[in-house]
Amino acid sequence: MDYLQTLSGFAAQLRFAALPSDVRQQAAWVLADTLAAIVAGSAEPELRAMVARIGHGEGAVLPGQGRSLQAEAGARVNGTAGTFLEM
């Protein structure tokens, strides 16, 4: 079993409520910060153009875009939006 399968298996079995309260609080801050970065990045013209070129789909929500894409394309767009303003 490679590291990615091990990590994926761990993450799939993880239950938020079972985590210690300080870990849950830190995870909530990280998620809130990540979502805010994705929304802010998605407002940029380059990201909007990227989404327009990719098209439509179902499976992955694009925060700040008001639409969704297939999972792989959505992950690419959300990942790009989340780091776009850091450059």
C-alpha positions as CSV (number, residue, x, y, z in Angstrom):
1,M,0.0,0.0,0.0
2,D,1.5,3.4,-0.9
3,Y,1.4,6.5,1.2
4,L,-1.6,8.0,-0.7
5,Q,-3.8,5.0,0.0
6,T,-2.8,5.0,3.6
7,L,-3.6,8.7,3.9
8,S,-6.8,8.4,2.0
9,G,-7.9,5.5,4.2
10,F,-7.1,7.4,7.4
11,A,-9.0,10.5,6.1
12,A,-12.0,8.4,5.0
13,Q,-12.4,6.9,8.5
14,L,-11.8,10.2,10.4
15,R,-14.8,11.6,12.2
16,F,-14.8,15.3,13.0
17,A,-16.7,14.8,16.3
18,A,-14.1,12.3,17.5
19,L,-11.3,14.8,17.3
20,P,-10.2,16.7,20.4
21,S,-11.8,20.1,20.7
22,D,-8.6,22.1,20.1
23,V,-8.0,20.1,16.8
24,R,-11.6,20.7,15.7
25,Q,-11.2,24.5,16.4
26,Q,-8.0,24.7,14.4
27,A,-9.5,22.7,11.6
28,A,-12.5,25.1,11.5
29,W,-10.1,28.0,11.2
30,V,-8.1,26.4,8.4
31,L,-11.3,25.5,6.5
32,A,-12.7,29.0,6.9
33,D,-9.5,30.6,5.7
34,T,-9.3,28.2,2.7
35,L,-12.9,28.9,1.7
36,A,-12.3,32.7,2.0
37,A,-9.2,32.4,-0.2
38,I,-11.1,30.4,-2.8
39,V,-13.9,32.9,-2.9
40,A,-11.6,35.9,-3.1
41,G,-9.5,34.3,-5.8
42,S,-12.5,33.3,-7.9
43,A,-13.4,37.0,-8.3
44,E,-10.3,37.6,-10.4
45,P,-10.9,38.0,-14.1
46,E,-8.4,35.2,-14.9
47,L,-10.3,32.7,-12.8
48,R,-13.6,33.7,-14.3
49,A,-12.1,33.2,-17.8
50,M,-10.7,29.8,-16.8
51,V,-14.2,28.7,-15.6
52,A,-15.8,30.0,-18.8
53,R,-13.4,28.0,-21.0
54,I,-13.9,24.8,-19.0
55,G,-17.6,24.8,-19.3
56,H,-20.3,23.2,-17.1
57,G,-20.6,20.1,-15.1
58,E,-21.9,18.5,-11.9
59,G,-20.0,17.3,-8.9
60,A,-17.8,20.1,-7.6
61,V,-19.2,23.4,-6.3
62,L,-17.2,26.5,-7.2
63,P,-17.5,29.0,-4.3
64,G,-17.9,32.5,-5.6
65,Q,-18.8,31.4,-9.1
66,G,-22.4,30.3,-8.6
67,R,-21.9,27.1,-10.6
68,S,-20.4,23.7,-10.5
69,L,-18.0,21.6,-12.6
70,Q,-17.0,17.9,-12.9
71,A,-15.0,16.9,-9.9
72,E,-11.5,17.0,-11.5
73,A,-12.1,20.4,-13.2
74,G,-13.6,21.8,-10.0
75,A,-10.6,20.7,-8.0
76,R,-8.3,22.4,-10.5
77,V,-10.3,25.6,-10.4
78,N,-10.8,25.7,-6.6
79,G,-7.1,24.9,-6.1
80,T,-6.0,27.7,-8.4
81,A,-8.5,30.2,-6.9
82,G,-7.3,29.3,-3.4
83,T,-3.7,30.2,-4.2
84,F,-4.2,32.8,-6.8
85,L,-3.9,35.9,-4.6
86,E,-0.8,34.6,-2.9
87,M,1.4,35.0,-6.0
